């Protein structure tokens, strides 16, 4: 008797593949990488290369010697994790070494310990980033200032980020909104230019790799909640435009919260997921110990994703 093989959903014919999707995400990350290199120089390039190489190596070693499965490093997913991890750390010389440890945690614990791509409940790059933040708080909060365009020196001048200025209780010294939009400010590699992030996000939207639901819900909720706080006390809280342009809100909303593995499947679930990320981000920023809350907010909502998938089930086809 001939047996039928039944595979999991979705059962929609398409020429898309995991490999194509991952490489398109890598392409969308290039504008942020170029801006980081332009403002932070060789440090940004070295950190990105080291992070990607370690992610590829750790995934290959785990698959070959522990899982004993064929290597999948050619699908581009480890490169995505490596770049996103690099984009979430400061461009200092210390991070060139520490990012390798973050890559081990991101790939080994955040991804491969659950079985590999498609089975991880948490965004691997954020797992690595939060591990580094908790384990090496000084190094992870020593921010170089963005220098002149294309600085070739490895030396950087430490300076406060806009979020650190807010945490210290002042809004007067914040950069203008256009400076935050274009870049040239302190912060992690991938968060300094909202324009570069939007270029990559628009490409992903046009290629239908992501949908608008999570980014709009994330940024919109953060905007509204920031606006309420600002209206209550404009001297203590920053205006909503500056709030969404500072820190990792744009990067998190467009490239990490939209991870198709760790975010809800239904559109309603995605809207709730994004709104939760935005709300938690502003709560942590305002009343938490850390000046930034994007990573923690996304990881918390990653944990809620299974519940959202059960609660917001799409309509089933009738027989």
C-alpha beads as a LAMMPS data file, in Angstrom:
LAMMPS data file: protein, C-alpha beads

319 atoms
318 bonds

1 atom types
1 bond types

-500.0 500.0 xlo xhi
-500.0 500.0 ylo yhi
-500.0 500.0 zlo zhi

Masses

1 110.0

Atoms # bond

1 1 1 0.000 0.000 0.000
2 1 1 1.308 3.416 -0.940
3 1 1 1.513 5.825 1.985
4 1 1 0.699 9.493 1.695
5 1 1 3.090 12.044 3.165
6 1 1 1.300 14.889 4.935
7 1 1 3.337 17.997 5.628
8 1 1 2.606 20.944 7.822
9 1 1 0.994 24.144 6.642
10 1 1 1.068 26.378 4.730
11 1 1 -0.036 24.536 1.611
12 1 1 0.264 27.433 -0.825
13 1 1 2.397 27.087 -3.934
14 1 1 5.023 29.792 -4.135
15 1 1 8.535 30.238 -5.433
16 1 1 9.545 31.776 -2.101
17 1 1 11.953 29.888 0.135
18 1 1 13.605 30.445 3.490
19 1 1 16.894 31.039 1.740
20 1 1 15.463 33.726 -0.551
21 1 1 13.732 35.469 2.337
22 1 1 16.828 35.491 4.545
23 1 1 19.064 36.866 1.808
24 1 1 16.543 39.606 1.076
25 1 1 16.582 40.553 4.747
26 1 1 20.379 40.703 4.552
27 1 1 20.076 43.011 1.570
28 1 1 17.689 45.250 3.515
29 1 1 20.260 45.560 6.311
30 1 1 22.940 46.988 4.020
31 1 1 21.833 50.669 4.320
32 1 1 22.233 50.496 8.116
33 1 1 25.621 48.840 7.788
34 1 1 26.834 51.528 5.395
35 1 1 25.618 54.321 7.679
36 1 1 27.275 52.680 10.703
37 1 1 30.587 52.414 8.832
38 1 1 30.255 55.989 7.617
39 1 1 29.758 57.376 11.129
40 1 1 31.736 54.974 13.332
41 1 1 34.510 53.907 10.965
42 1 1 36.414 50.638 11.083
43 1 1 34.996 49.639 14.463
44 1 1 31.538 49.218 12.943
45 1 1 32.895 47.159 10.044
46 1 1 35.024 44.906 12.271
47 1 1 32.245 44.301 14.791
48 1 1 29.832 43.356 12.003
49 1 1 32.303 40.997 10.334
50 1 1 33.309 39.340 13.611
51 1 1 29.694 38.906 14.665
52 1 1 28.684 37.314 11.357
53 1 1 31.732 35.018 11.214
54 1 1 31.175 33.747 14.766
55 1 1 27.467 33.160 14.126
56 1 1 28.247 31.151 10.994
57 1 1 30.971 29.178 12.752
58 1 1 28.906 28.355 15.849
59 1 1 25.917 27.242 13.766
60 1 1 28.139 25.017 11.581
61 1 1 29.880 23.460 14.591
62 1 1 26.607 22.746 16.415
63 1 1 24.966 21.219 13.351
64 1 1 27.999 19.084 12.490
65 1 1 29.172 17.828 15.880
66 1 1 26.157 18.091 18.206
67 1 1 23.013 17.816 16.085
68 1 1 24.779 15.815 13.347
69 1 1 22.597 17.307 10.631
70 1 1 23.475 18.841 7.262
71 1 1 24.752 22.414 7.487
72 1 1 22.230 25.199 6.836
73 1 1 24.580 28.181 7.037
74 1 1 24.012 28.897 3.343
75 1 1 20.394 29.916 3.997
76 1 1 21.573 33.317 5.282
77 1 1 19.754 33.186 8.623
78 1 1 22.976 33.112 10.668
79 1 1 24.167 36.191 8.785
80 1 1 20.921 37.976 9.666
81 1 1 21.458 37.099 13.332
82 1 1 25.079 38.240 13.187
83 1 1 24.253 41.585 11.600
84 1 1 21.332 42.298 13.939
85 1 1 23.480 41.412 16.947
86 1 1 26.184 43.780 15.706
87 1 1 23.577 46.497 15.133
88 1 1 22.566 46.222 18.804
89 1 1 25.968 46.922 20.361
90 1 1 28.087 50.094 20.614
91 1 1 30.943 50.619 18.154
92 1 1 33.775 50.327 20.683
93 1 1 36.968 48.284 20.451
94 1 1 35.890 46.131 23.419
95 1 1 32.849 44.916 21.503
96 1 1 35.010 43.451 18.733
97 1 1 35.856 40.668 21.201
98 1 1 32.669 40.558 23.261
99 1 1 30.380 40.247 20.251
100 1 1 31.775 36.732 19.708
101 1 1 30.428 35.702 23.103
102 1 1 27.098 37.277 22.215
103 1 1 27.093 35.287 18.969
104 1 1 27.608 32.047 20.910
105 1 1 24.614 32.802 23.127
106 1 1 22.476 34.004 20.193
107 1 1 23.135 30.930 18.028
108 1 1 23.817 28.281 20.654
109 1 1 21.106 29.170 23.166
110 1 1 18.696 31.456 21.347
111 1 1 18.456 29.391 18.170
112 1 1 20.059 25.937 17.966
113 1 1 19.095 24.741 21.445
114 1 1 15.460 24.792 20.259
115 1 1 16.210 22.895 17.063
116 1 1 17.282 25.626 14.664
117 1 1 15.564 28.112 12.409
118 1 1 11.786 28.082 12.684
119 1 1 11.707 26.499 16.136
120 1 1 13.192 29.240 18.332
121 1 1 10.602 31.093 20.476
122 1 1 12.805 34.158 21.034
123 1 1 14.664 36.400 18.618
124 1 1 18.252 35.037 18.727
125 1 1 19.978 38.375 18.176
126 1 1 18.079 39.925 21.087
127 1 1 18.904 36.948 23.313
128 1 1 22.585 37.595 22.601
129 1 1 22.199 41.335 23.092
130 1 1 20.418 41.060 26.436
131 1 1 23.018 38.533 27.632
132 1 1 25.803 41.000 26.827
133 1 1 23.896 43.869 28.435
134 1 1 23.373 41.989 31.697
135 1 1 26.848 40.427 31.774
136 1 1 28.857 43.448 30.608
137 1 1 26.772 46.521 31.470
138 1 1 29.685 48.983 31.404
139 1 1 30.948 47.921 27.997
140 1 1 27.425 47.754 26.586
141 1 1 26.583 51.274 27.775
142 1 1 29.803 53.006 26.747
143 1 1 28.665 54.812 23.654
144 1 1 30.985 56.350 21.067
145 1 1 29.832 59.557 19.477
146 1 1 29.255 59.466 15.759
147 1 1 32.250 61.161 14.168
148 1 1 32.701 62.861 10.868
149 1 1 31.788 60.940 7.775
150 1 1 34.081 57.987 7.078
151 1 1 36.498 58.233 10.024
152 1 1 39.302 55.712 9.480
153 1 1 40.652 55.624 13.024
154 1 1 39.677 52.920 15.498
155 1 1 39.634 55.414 18.365
156 1 1 36.244 56.754 19.421
157 1 1 35.124 59.444 21.827
158 1 1 32.628 58.297 24.427
159 1 1 29.504 60.364 24.778
160 1 1 25.907 60.134 25.996
161 1 1 23.066 58.930 23.794
162 1 1 19.783 60.847 23.570
163 1 1 18.156 58.234 25.829
164 1 1 20.891 58.684 28.435
165 1 1 20.261 62.423 28.380
166 1 1 16.559 61.767 28.950
167 1 1 17.283 59.345 31.788
168 1 1 19.401 62.015 33.464
169 1 1 16.389 64.288 33.452
170 1 1 16.988 66.762 30.689
171 1 1 15.398 67.419 27.307
172 1 1 17.178 70.649 26.419
173 1 1 20.394 69.053 25.104
174 1 1 18.656 66.564 22.815
175 1 1 19.500 66.631 19.100
176 1 1 16.996 68.023 16.647
177 1 1 14.507 65.638 15.045
178 1 1 16.204 65.872 11.655
179 1 1 19.538 64.902 13.237
180 1 1 17.914 61.854 14.807
181 1 1 16.312 60.976 11.475
182 1 1 19.522 61.176 9.455
183 1 1 21.942 59.912 12.090
184 1 1 25.175 61.436 13.421
185 1 1 24.231 60.652 17.036
186 1 1 25.469 58.271 19.685
187 1 1 23.978 54.808 20.010
188 1 1 24.224 51.250 18.788
189 1 1 25.459 50.608 15.264
190 1 1 22.097 50.014 13.642
191 1 1 19.931 52.568 15.410
192 1 1 21.639 55.860 14.582
193 1 1 19.783 56.594 11.337
194 1 1 16.011 56.221 11.039
195 1 1 16.317 56.981 7.315
196 1 1 18.547 53.955 6.704
197 1 1 16.155 51.764 8.690
198 1 1 13.169 52.979 6.683
199 1 1 14.923 52.300 3.385
200 1 1 15.460 48.680 4.392
201 1 1 11.947 48.353 5.831
202 1 1 10.306 49.730 2.676
203 1 1 12.241 47.182 0.618
204 1 1 10.975 44.344 2.841
205 1 1 7.421 45.657 2.592
206 1 1 7.617 45.879 -1.186
207 1 1 8.951 42.313 -1.389
208 1 1 6.205 41.222 1.046
209 1 1 8.737 39.792 3.471
210 1 1 7.034 41.703 6.289
211 1 1 3.646 43.401 6.639
212 1 1 2.804 46.806 8.054
213 1 1 0.912 45.513 11.086
214 1 1 3.716 45.081 13.661
215 1 1 5.808 48.166 12.728
216 1 1 2.791 50.469 12.634
217 1 1 1.337 49.091 15.882
218 1 1 4.738 49.228 17.608
219 1 1 5.679 52.757 16.519
220 1 1 2.110 54.058 16.769
221 1 1 1.618 52.832 20.342
222 1 1 4.996 54.214 21.412
223 1 1 4.079 57.532 19.755
224 1 1 0.683 57.777 21.473
225 1 1 1.955 56.798 24.920
226 1 1 4.902 59.211 24.595
227 1 1 2.510 61.957 23.502
228 1 1 0.351 61.429 26.607
229 1 1 3.389 61.689 28.893
230 1 1 4.656 64.740 27.019
231 1 1 1.295 66.509 27.307
232 1 1 1.248 65.796 31.044
233 1 1 4.750 67.205 31.637
234 1 1 6.649 68.509 28.569
235 1 1 9.599 69.565 30.719
236 1 1 10.218 66.035 31.995
237 1 1 9.116 63.872 29.064
238 1 1 10.263 64.130 25.478
239 1 1 7.921 64.824 22.571
240 1 1 6.614 61.741 20.728
241 1 1 8.536 62.340 17.481
242 1 1 11.863 62.480 19.297
243 1 1 10.849 59.468 21.386
244 1 1 10.348 57.154 18.408
245 1 1 13.487 58.429 16.647
246 1 1 15.770 57.788 19.633
247 1 1 17.136 54.434 20.670
248 1 1 16.087 51.199 19.028
249 1 1 12.363 51.689 18.409
250 1 1 12.691 52.002 14.634
251 1 1 15.189 49.143 14.343
252 1 1 13.213 46.919 16.692
253 1 1 9.851 47.632 15.086
254 1 1 11.005 47.067 11.511
255 1 1 13.585 44.295 11.762
256 1 1 13.337 42.383 15.052
257 1 1 9.712 42.442 16.147
258 1 1 8.749 41.430 12.596
259 1 1 10.708 38.162 12.788
260 1 1 8.220 35.695 11.275
261 1 1 9.332 32.870 13.571
262 1 1 8.806 34.679 16.874
263 1 1 5.813 36.903 16.017
264 1 1 2.109 35.965 15.710
265 1 1 0.700 34.504 12.505
266 1 1 -2.618 36.371 12.340
267 1 1 -2.966 40.061 11.510
268 1 1 -4.915 40.772 14.711
269 1 1 -2.267 38.975 16.728
270 1 1 0.440 41.038 15.030
271 1 1 -1.331 44.278 15.897
272 1 1 -1.613 43.238 19.549
273 1 1 2.001 42.064 19.523
274 1 1 3.252 45.362 18.113
275 1 1 1.134 47.419 20.501
276 1 1 2.472 45.430 23.446
277 1 1 6.047 46.028 22.309
278 1 1 5.474 49.765 21.992
279 1 1 3.747 50.071 25.364
280 1 1 6.366 48.014 27.225
281 1 1 9.189 49.968 25.590
282 1 1 7.947 53.324 26.843
283 1 1 7.133 51.921 30.298
284 1 1 10.656 50.524 30.690
285 1 1 12.229 53.696 29.323
286 1 1 10.217 55.909 31.639
287 1 1 10.185 53.982 34.913
288 1 1 12.712 51.175 34.452
289 1 1 16.376 51.036 35.409
290 1 1 17.576 50.988 31.791
291 1 1 17.271 53.982 29.453
292 1 1 16.226 51.605 26.642
293 1 1 13.502 48.971 26.695
294 1 1 13.091 47.712 23.127
295 1 1 15.003 44.435 23.550
296 1 1 13.208 43.489 26.760
297 1 1 9.821 44.471 25.320
298 1 1 10.226 42.317 22.208
299 1 1 11.480 39.300 24.168
300 1 1 8.546 39.569 26.581
301 1 1 6.105 39.700 23.680
302 1 1 7.923 36.777 22.017
303 1 1 6.929 34.761 25.079
304 1 1 3.298 35.859 24.596
305 1 1 3.244 34.888 20.905
306 1 1 1.956 31.297 21.471
307 1 1 -0.967 32.698 23.450
308 1 1 -1.727 35.241 20.727
309 1 1 -1.633 32.464 18.116
310 1 1 -4.184 30.486 20.129
311 1 1 -6.377 33.489 20.867
312 1 1 -6.315 35.095 17.424
313 1 1 -6.830 32.106 15.206
314 1 1 -7.534 32.751 11.527
315 1 1 -10.753 31.441 10.047
316 1 1 -10.568 27.794 9.022
317 1 1 -11.608 26.580 5.609
318 1 1 -14.877 24.658 5.702
319 1 1 -15.091 21.219 4.140

Bonds

1 1 1 2
2 1 2 3
3 1 3 4
4 1 4 5
5 1 5 6
6 1 6 7
7 1 7 8
8 1 8 9
9 1 9 10
10 1 10 11
11 1 11 12
12 1 12 13
13 1 13 14
14 1 14 15
15 1 15 16
16 1 16 17
17 1 17 18
18 1 18 19
19 1 19 20
20 1 20 21
21 1 21 22
22 1 22 23
23 1 23 24
24 1 24 25
25 1 25 26
26 1 26 27
27 1 27 28
28 1 28 29
29 1 29 30
30 1 30 31
31 1 31 32
32 1 32 33
33 1 33 34
34 1 34 35
35 1 35 36
36 1 36 37
37 1 37 38
38 1 38 39
39 1 39 40
40 1 40 41
41 1 41 42
42 1 42 43
43 1 43 44
44 1 44 45
45 1 45 46
46 1 46 47
47 1 47 48
48 1 48 49
49 1 49 50
50 1 50 51
51 1 51 52
52 1 52 53
53 1 53 54
54 1 54 55
55 1 55 56
56 1 56 57
57 1 57 58
58 1 58 59
59 1 59 60
60 1 60 61
61 1 61 62
62 1 62 63
63 1 63 64
64 1 64 65
65 1 65 66
66 1 66 67
67 1 67 68
68 1 68 69
69 1 69 70
70 1 70 71
71 1 71 72
72 1 72 73
73 1 73 74
74 1 74 75
75 1 75 76
76 1 76 77
77 1 77 78
78 1 78 79
79 1 79 80
80 1 80 81
81 1 81 82
82 1 82 83
83 1 83 84
84 1 84 85
85 1 85 86
86 1 86 87
87 1 87 88
88 1 88 89
89 1 89 90
90 1 90 91
91 1 91 92
92 1 92 93
93 1 93 94
94 1 94 95
95 1 95 96
96 1 96 97
97 1 97 98
98 1 98 99
99 1 99 100
100 1 100 101
101 1 101 102
102 1 102 103
103 1 103 104
104 1 104 105
105 1 105 106
106 1 106 107
107 1 107 108
108 1 108 109
109 1 109 110
110 1 110 111
111 1 111 112
112 1 112 113
113 1 113 114
114 1 114 115
115 1 115 116
116 1 116 117
117 1 117 118
118 1 118 119
119 1 119 120
120 1 120 121
121 1 121 122
122 1 122 123
123 1 123 124
124 1 124 125
125 1 125 126
126 1 126 127
127 1 127 128
128 1 128 129
129 1 129 130
130 1 130 131
131 1 131 132
132 1 132 133
133 1 133 134
134 1 134 135
135 1 135 136
136 1 136 137
137 1 137 138
138 1 138 139
139 1 139 140
140 1 140 141
141 1 141 142
142 1 142 143
143 1 143 144
144 1 144 145
145 1 145 146
146 1 146 147
147 1 147 148
148 1 148 149
149 1 149 150
150 1 150 151
151 1 151 152
152 1 152 153
153 1 153 154
154 1 154 155
155 1 155 156
156 1 156 157
157 1 157 158
158 1 158 159
159 1 159 160
160 1 160 161
161 1 161 162
162 1 162 163
163 1 163 164
164 1 164 165
165 1 165 166
166 1 166 167
167 1 167 168
168 1 168 169
169 1 169 170
170 1 170 171
171 1 171 172
172 1 172 173
173 1 173 174
174 1 174 175
175 1 175 176
176 1 176 177
177 1 177 178
178 1 178 179
179 1 179 180
180 1 180 181
181 1 181 182
182 1 182 183
183 1 183 184
184 1 184 185
185 1 185 186
186 1 186 187
187 1 187 188
188 1 188 189
189 1 189 190
190 1 190 191
191 1 191 192
192 1 192 193
193 1 193 194
194 1 194 195
195 1 195 196
196 1 196 197
197 1 197 198
198 1 198 199
199 1 199 200
200 1 200 201
201 1 201 202
202 1 202 203
203 1 203 204
204 1 204 205
205 1 205 206
206 1 206 207
207 1 207 208
208 1 208 209
209 1 209 210
210 1 210 211
211 1 211 212
212 1 212 213
213 1 213 214
214 1 214 215
215 1 215 216
216 1 216 217
217 1 217 218
218 1 218 219
219 1 219 220
220 1 220 221
221 1 221 222
222 1 222 223
223 1 223 224
224 1 224 225
225 1 225 226
226 1 226 227
227 1 227 228
228 1 228 229
229 1 229 230
230 1 230 231
231 1 231 232
232 1 232 233
233 1 233 234
234 1 234 235
235 1 235 236
236 1 236 237
237 1 237 238
238 1 238 239
239 1 239 240
240 1 240 241
241 1 241 242
242 1 242 243
243 1 243 244
244 1 244 245
245 1 245 246
246 1 246 247
247 1 247 248
248 1 248 249
249 1 249 250
250 1 250 251
251 1 251 252
252 1 252 253
253 1 253 254
254 1 254 255
255 1 255 256
256 1 256 257
257 1 257 258
258 1 258 259
259 1 259 260
260 1 260 261
261 1 261 262
262 1 262 263
263 1 263 264
264 1 264 265
265 1 265 266
266 1 266 267
267 1 267 268
268 1 268 269
269 1 269 270
270 1 270 271
271 1 271 272
272 1 272 273
273 1 273 274
274 1 274 275
275 1 275 276
276 1 276 277
277 1 277 278
278 1 278 279
279 1 279 280
280 1 280 281
281 1 281 282
282 1 282 283
283 1 283 284
284 1 284 285
285 1 285 286
286 1 286 287
287 1 287 288
288 1 288 289
289 1 289 290
290 1 290 291
291 1 291 292
292 1 292 293
293 1 293 294
294 1 294 295
295 1 295 296
296 1 296 297
297 1 297 298
298 1 298 299
299 1 299 300
300 1 300 301
301 1 301 302
302 1 302 303
303 1 303 304
304 1 304 305
305 1 305 306
306 1 306 307
307 1 307 308
308 1 308 309
309 1 309 310
310 1 310 311
311 1 311 312
312 1 312 313
313 1 313 314
314 1 314 315
315 1 315 316
316 1 316 317
317 1 317 318
318 1 318 319
